[in-house]
Amino acid sequence: MADTKKNPKIAKKVTKAIEKEMIAAAKQPEVPQHVVMKTATTLEIDKCAYEVVVNYHEGFDAEKLNERYNEVLAKYDYIVADWGFEQLRLKGFYKTSNKRANKDQLINTLQDYLYEYCNFGCAYFVLERQGKPVIKNENRRSNRRGQQRRRQKTGFIERKVTDNKSKVTQQRSAKAVTENQKSVNKRHFKIRPLEPNHK
């Protein structure tokens, strides 16, 4: 401090550096608001209602949940958040009635998850989704594939290749094949009676 009183140039440099840091901090983008508290135990995350079912050691913090929340968690029925080393970790779980989920992703395995992956006695909370999940339908690949398969079932077309292999002509569709042509490819078998063994 004594140096800054003696040298006003240093004081100006320090104040300019502090001002630059404050402007840079103000320019940082804000975290989008995912979490909106309705009451003390109910909240809304991306327009989907949740309820705080378990709040062990007062681990619930709406601000940190808002910072750490990701849209991937919207598909789960439960969101479990645990504290470790001043960081909030989020994990999704399904209801026990969900038959498509892996066994370790069901909510009845919550105690196993807490014993295996969380610090002993750490604070945690469990959010239960109320109603159906709101999932954005950005990727509809499976439906497109099904539509393409339906379009491709138009029937087999036989084609004859000419000698120069550059021209392909359409001969006839598979539906136009006559009964005589079909029977040429069939095999005929005779069933003989069993002969007794003579020794």
KAPEZI-V978511 format. One record per backbone hydrogen bond with DSSP energy under -1.0 kcal/mol. NH is the residue of the N-H (numbers start at 0). CO is the residue of the C=O. Records with the same first field share a line. If there is no record, write none. Layout:
# KAPEZI-V978511
NH->CO / CO
This chain:
# KAPEZI-V978511
4->0
5->1
6->2
10->6
11->7
12->8
13->9
14->10
15->11
16->12
17->13
18->14
19->15
20->16
21->17
22->18
23->19
24->20
25->21
26->22
33->31
35->43
37->41
38->41
42->49
43->35
44->47
45->33
49->42
50->127
51->40
52->125
53->125
55->123
57->54
64->60
65->61
66->62
67->63
68->64
72->69
73->70
74->71
75->72
76->92
77->92
78->126
79->90
80->124
81->88
82->122
83->86
86->83
88->81
90->79
92->77
93->104
97->94
104->101
105->102
106->93
108->105
109->106
112->108
113->109
114->110
115->111
116->112
121->118
123->55
124->80
125->53
126->78
127->50
128->76
129->48
137->135
143->139
144->140
145->141
146->142
147->143
148->144
149->145
150->146
151->147
157->171
159->168
161->166
164->161
168->159
170->157
173->155
176->173
181->177
182->178
